[in-house]
Amino acid sequence: MTLKELLTGALLQLDRGTDAQTLESWRDKLTRYLNDAMIDLTSELQPRRSDTLTLTSGVLDLKKLPRSVVKVIALSRAGTRLPFYYGAGTELLRVPAVSDGELLVTYRYMPTALKVDTDVPELPEWCHGAMIGYAVGRERASGDASSIASARACFELYNAAKRMMRAHRGELDAYAIENR
């Protein structure tokens, strides 16, 4: 779902209109709530990706990756895993006894914040509904006593969905401990 579709879904659950003027008046607040939900779900899902990076003088600069790195999981070259350790700063990764060149870096990342209507959350499609529920709950929590009960229900549904999410969903069942 795009940001505009997420905003429209939240406005429909809040019993608000979805015309351009209403959408624009709610955009900043609901987008902030959706981004907060995305950050919260990221801690549960731990999204991963792999990108190539150039090793120079035994050091990888993690700032050159397209996403903000939370944790490097693995390094490899031509299918061979390589040992690594963090350098003086968290943006640098030291790779001992390896010649310079391209390496495949597998890492956990922080998704990019939603800003424009066409942005799509960098989380699986199946958790976009939970993001809408969180945004609706946050908005209802700022209301009167009757809407707070509704907000509590939204947060309970959100937390139930979050408990069912697992960081290893869709991955292999067997793991090996590497780089210890």
Buried (B, 14 or more C-beta within 10 A) or exposed (E): BBBBEBBBBBBEBBEBEBEEEBBEEBBEBBBBBBBBBBEBBBEBBBBBEEBEBEBEEBEBBBEEBEBEBBEBBBBEBEEEBBEBEEBEEEBEBBBEEBEEEEBBBBBBBBBBBBEEBEBBBBBEEEBBBBBBBBBBBBBBBEEEEEBBEBBEBBBEBBBEBBEEBEEEEEEEEEEEEEEE
